[in-house]
Amino acid sequence: MSRPALVLALTALLGLAPAAHAVGSLTDINIYDRTAGQTLPVYYRDGQYFVAGEPGHEYQIQIRNHSGGDVLTVVSVDGVNVVSGETAHWRQSGYVLDNWDSLEIKGWRKSLERTAAFYFTRLPDSYAARTGRPDNVGVIGIAVFQRKPVPVPIPYPAPMTRADEGAAAGAPAESRQQAESGKLSNRARPEAEAARLGTGHGRSETSYARYTTFERATESPAEIISIRYDSRRNLVSQGVIPAEVVRPLAVNPFPGGFVPDP
């Protein structure tokens, strides 16, 4: 079905506490604000997930695999592949996780030893906009692929008859399916362009990875997860986050006790 792909495998980070706001079915996806030291709450509206980012804060994408087998996660931020820097498509490189393993993606991969930190920033300063690709700013996408099962050899295969040999020789090769055209990120809305958040290309950090091989079980992803992000102010104005209602201070009309002397 699919050719073996060369991918980067991050050292798995075990022991991450399960978060209350994870998104996904084969994997749990969280967005963690490194500056504030907290997992960002996820809001759901009209079939889409949203998180509110704070400009200047560094963040990371946390992924935990609970699919029952190995998975390849092809990750994009603002429509850009976080490993290769290419305009994102699910056929590209990604990170491999064993079952129940977790990893933290803290930035754009620069080498097998370094990454450039993700941080929330205004759209013009985002890495995607600075490289001429602003259309998908404000979207984090994860395409999840499961590993192709390894065939179990038959220890004592039955010998083929002449009729079997002739049928096998004449069987046509299986045609390869055409890949569906698609991006990991959806086009963002045009309103309030200057005020929208994107992801910057931040400070250099140590982050070790290694190459491995992964043969995908299917041409298309088993699951695609999309999380939009923007400033809290913008998400409130869009109706994604309910506006805070300011209530007057409660006054007890019956404080109790007895009537004092004048």
Secondary structure, 3 states (H helix, E strand, C coil): CCCEEEEEEECCCCCCCCCCCCECCCEEEEEEECCCCEECCCEEECCEEEEEECCCCEEEEEEEECCCCCEEEEEEECCEECCCCCECCCCCCCEEECCCCEEEECEEECCCCEEEEEEEEEHHHCHHHHCCCCCCCCEEEEEEEEECCCCCCCCCCCCCCHHHHHHHHHCCCCCCCCCCCCCCCCCCCCCCHHHCEEEEEEEEEECCEEEEEEEECCCCCCEEEEEEEEEHHHHHHCCCCCCCCCCCCCCCCCCCCCCCCC
